[in-house]
Amino acid sequence: MRKSDELRRSYVLWQELIAPLIVLEFVSGKGEEERDNTPFEGKFWIYEQVIRPAFYGIYEVKKAAIEVYQIDISKNELCVAQNPCRDAKFRVSTLFSGDV
């Protein structure tokens, strides 16, 4: 629980002390920063290896496109969420079909 009622626009692991269920990144530029898997510094690597939310989404505003990755703890790999609805939204059952 946060120590104050101040709003923050970003998640801070050492203040929250619990991994978020879902992280959604809005692409800046071409999305290279959000997809960077460089050990110890890339944003994607940090979410996958350090923060470890159940789902990591990358939203590209200009393309109106979203990629959603599920961190599979048992296999330690990422699985892309498939089967978007016709209106380009992911069904909750698609994202939460397994154990989280």
C-alpha positions, 0 to 999 in steps of 0.5 A: 500500500502506498504511504501517501494519497499522491497519484503516480503515473508509473509503478515503483517496485520498491514502493509497492513491494508486489509485482503488478498483474499487468503492465501496459507500455505506451510506445515512444518512438518506434517501440524499440525501447519497449522491446529492448531485451538487453540484459540488465538495462532493456525495458523488456528484459527488466519486466521479464526478469525483474518485475515479472508481471503476469502480462506485459503489453506494448501499445502502439498508438499510431498503429492502434496495435497492442502486443500482449505477452504472458510470462510463463513462470513454469517455463520461464518464457514469454507467450504472446496472447492471440485471438483478438476480437473483431474490435481489436480488443483481447478477450479476458478469457484469452488473457486469464485462461491459465493460472496466474 
